[in-house]
Amino acid sequence: MDLSPIGKAVLVAREGRRLHAYRDSVGIWTIGIGHTSAAGPPLVTPGLALTLAECDAVFDRDVVRFVAAVRAAVPAPLPQHAFDALVSLCFNIGPAALGRSTLVRRLNAGDAEGAAQAMMLWDRPAALIPRRGAEQDQFRTPYAVALPRARRNDAAPIAVPDGTAPARPVARRTVPRSPGAPPAVPLPPEAAPTWLARIRAALGGRSGA
């Protein structure tokens, strides 16, 4: 799997574009779209500046690392919205933290809703809580049902690139769910191991719908 155009647009909105070096909320020198020296060149130092083209090129190079980290941490195929949400989380907390997280343990055990809840464990500093809530919503909700927000309390979802808006959802039969549970979506028809089927079902529906 790879980061979708929608996933990329919302991640850029969450990180923001800054063409001059600055200290982030925990004091780390940062530039561009959430780029720090830990991600590789350029080394971020006071006074560093990027052009817009350089900023986007650095992001495109950086994000490959986080996509690969999500693939490695969660071998099972995921719905695109859930995969994109994990890349957004990983971009913020780092590949090592994602790999050893309660979220990944629960997801690989087939507990997708428990994994969604575990996203909110990464709530420091407190300024990250609205972002984390939006990532949780993105993880749970198919793009055909609702587009993601940069932060949960934002008035409107992120505007997606031209031609990448999801198709209108088709009518389908779904199993009843408790109030507040994520919307159901049908699974692909191919057979899957039981543990993989449990992950997909918990993230949105079941085959045969």
Disulfide bonds with the S-S distance in Angstrom:
none
